[in-house]
Every structure is written in C-alpha cells, then in structure tokens.
Amino acid sequence: MAAGLKTVILLSFVLAIGFLLIILSCALWQNWLPLIVALTFVLAPLPNAIFSHCGNSDDFGSSDTNPAADFGRFLTSCVVITGFALPLVLAHAEVIHPTASAMSIVGGGLVYGTILAYSAVFKTDSEEF
Amino acid sequence: MSLPRSQYDPRRVCVIPFNFESIPIFRKKRSLGVYVSGLLFGLAHWIFLDAAVLSAHAHPPPDAPYDTVPIHITFLDWIPGICSTLGLLIVNLVNKEQLIGEGGSFGSGEGGFVWRVRLFLFFGFALMAGGLAGSVCVLVLKYIVPQFDDYLYYGYANVAQNVLVMLSAIVLWIAQNTHDDDEYNYQLTL
C-alpha cells in the first residue's frame, strides 16, 4: 500500500503544480481567461465516464461496439483538443500573452495527465483485487 | 517434413515486419480511431474559430492605423463548415452493417430500405464534398480574387477546417468497422 500512497501523493503534487501554473498564467497578466483551460481539462473525462455506463443493454454485450461509448470518446477528445487549442487561439488573437498561453497549456496538460494517470492506477488496482 | 506454421496470414499481400499488435494501444483499434477522429474534428473547428477570433480582434494595417479592417469573417464563411459537420453527422448516423448486409440477410423485399439508406449516405457525402468545395470557393472568390493577401489565412483556415472534418469522418467510418482485440476482423470494410 505504500507504493499506492506514494503515487497518490505524487499525483496530488503534480495536480497542484498544474493548477498553480494555470492560476499564475492568469494572475501575472491580470487576465483570467486562461482559467477556462482548467475547467476544460477537468470536464474532459466526464463524457467518457458518463457514456461508458449507458447503452450496455444491447444484445452484443461487448463494450467495444457500443455507439454511446464511442460518442463519449469522440466528445472527450474534442474537449481535450479544446483545452490545448483555446490558449493558442487566445494568444494568436493577442487577447492573452504568449507566455500565459504556454503556461496554461502545460498546466492543463499536467492536470489532465494527473486525471488519466489516477484513473489508470485506480483501474489496475481494482483488477488486481 | 512439414513446414513450420507461418506467423502471418498467407493471404496478405504485404507482410509488415513490425508487429503493431505488440504495442498495447494498437490493440484498441476502435477506441483509438474514435479518439483520433474526435481530435481531428475538434482541431478542424478550432482552426476555423482561430480565424474567426482573429478576425473579430483584427487591427487595421500598421501603415494606415486609422483605416478600417477591410474584410471580416461573416456568416458566409461559416456555411461550408456547417455543411461539412452536418454531412459528418449524417454519414455516421447511417448503420453501415445494414448497407453491407444488402446481399445476405436483407432479401430483395428489403430493396427499398437499402435504397433509402444509400440515398441518405449519398446525401451526407454530398454535404461533405459540398462543404469542401464551398470552402475553396470562399477562399478563391472572397480572398484570392479581390487580393486580400493579408487575410488569406481566413480562407486557408476554412479549407483546412473542411478537409479535417472530412478526414475525421473517414477515420470514424474506418474505426466503426473495426473491432478491438479481434485478429480475424482486421480487414477494413469499406
């Protein structure tokens, strides 16, 4: 369990660094638009989580031919690309500073990576036991 | 003396020496395809939205700071993208298994049904192709011919959007006809 505890602590540190980067990218330039990136990345796994639970009542039974799960995956990757594209678009239109854009992308990537890694670790743990 | 059992399907024309199945992510072909498709779809719309946001925040040219910006992205530029997206929706709402199973389980009595499915599919493809053609049309007629050379990016972004939506539809189509963890079903049915 010690390894699991270490993983949780490490992931929480990475999550905190990600949020720190996003909030810094907002606060240093007094422009709070990059905060949308944090919201986007937090919302990104949500369609996958919702749609993977529905549509399992068809007689195929297997989840890999499930249109609802596919739609969830489609929406998830759309939201993820939104998180990366939004700061770039804002920087391109000179609404936010390019450095703020880079910081919020890195921070958002850390936040999303944390969510992915956490769900992966959690999934392997539940399969072992 | 018997030959050793071949490691590959002898019907294959090209034998790829690298085994893609050894990488775990390539075993989830269907999920991967859907993810890539969504990625392309999001990228397409963000490229166009980038041009739209840029147009809304456009500064006048630096040598004439009191001029107005000569051209903006209007609803006209949005039409090809809307057509393409509708086409993608229609094409992927059609149940392809019914279309492929035309000769088998669906007899001649269901001919009208297959005909309607095919018409629907044709309508979707026509919308996508129309969107692509329309975006090229907008690029040429709105930006190249009147020589708005500084604003060509708006037109190119429009074309890129429609090309990417089409690619997304193709990837989604292929992904829907493949199955995870199914070595006998790797052939893509088009």
Interface residues (C-beta under 8 A of the other chain):
Chain A: D64 T65 D70 R73 F74 L75 T76 S77 C78 V79 V80 I81 T82 A85 L86 L88 V89 L90 H92 A93 E94 V95
Chain B: R30 S31 V34 Y35 V36 S37 G38 L39 F41 G42 L43 W46 L49 D50 V53 L54 A56 H57 L172 A175 Q176 H179 D180 D181
